[in-house]
Amino acid sequence: MSLRFCNRSLRYADAYAKGMNRREAAYATKKYRSHRSIPNDYLADFERSGAIEVFRSLRQL
């Protein structure tokens, strides 16, 4: 098993543990790909980038 796959899997597991849905987890794992886990202040970063509004609009579809 490659290290890249392991790190990506850990990031997804961490994102789901923090209560993210599938789209949010995919966005976070892509954005924080140089880290082993998603930072605790990810919500503030999502709000600054405008991603929260996009995710909320997609949930309403």
C-alpha positions as CSV (number, residue, x, y, z in Angstrom):
1,M,0.0,0.0,0.0
2,S,1.4,3.3,-0.9
3,L,2.1,6.1,1.5
4,R,0.1,8.5,-0.6
5,F,-3.0,6.4,-0.3
6,C,-2.6,6.0,3.4
7,N,-2.3,9.8,4.0
8,R,-5.3,10.5,1.8
9,S,-7.3,7.9,3.7
10,L,-6.3,9.4,7.0
11,R,-7.4,12.9,5.8
12,Y,-10.8,11.5,4.7
13,A,-11.2,9.7,8.1
14,D,-10.3,12.9,9.9
15,A,-12.7,15.0,7.9
16,Y,-15.6,12.6,8.5
17,A,-14.8,12.5,12.2
18,K,-15.1,16.3,12.2
19,G,-18.6,16.0,10.8
20,M,-18.0,16.9,7.2
21,N,-20.1,15.5,4.4
22,R,-18.8,13.9,1.2
23,R,-18.3,17.2,-0.7
24,E,-16.7,19.0,2.2
25,A,-14.4,16.1,2.9
26,A,-13.3,16.0,-0.7
27,Y,-12.6,19.7,-0.8
28,A,-10.7,19.6,2.5
29,T,-8.5,16.7,1.5
30,K,-7.6,18.4,-1.7
31,K,-7.0,21.7,-0.1
32,Y,-4.9,20.3,2.8
33,R,-3.0,17.6,0.9
34,S,0.3,18.5,2.4
35,H,-1.0,17.7,5.9
36,R,-1.8,14.4,7.5
37,S,-5.0,15.7,9.0
38,I,-7.5,18.6,8.6
39,P,-6.7,21.6,10.8
40,N,-9.1,22.3,13.6
41,D,-9.8,25.8,12.2
42,Y,-11.0,24.5,8.9
43,L,-14.4,26.2,9.2
44,A,-12.8,29.6,9.4
45,D,-10.8,28.9,6.3
46,F,-13.9,27.6,4.5
47,E,-15.8,30.8,5.3
48,R,-12.9,33.0,4.1
49,S,-12.7,31.2,0.8
50,G,-16.5,31.2,0.2
51,A,-16.7,27.4,0.1
52,I,-19.3,27.3,2.9
53,E,-21.9,29.1,0.7
54,V,-21.2,26.8,-2.2
55,F,-21.7,23.7,0.0
56,R,-24.9,25.1,1.4
57,S,-26.3,25.9,-2.0
58,L,-25.5,22.4,-3.2
59,R,-27.3,20.8,-0.2
60,Q,-30.5,22.6,-1.2
61,L,-30.5,21.0,-4.7
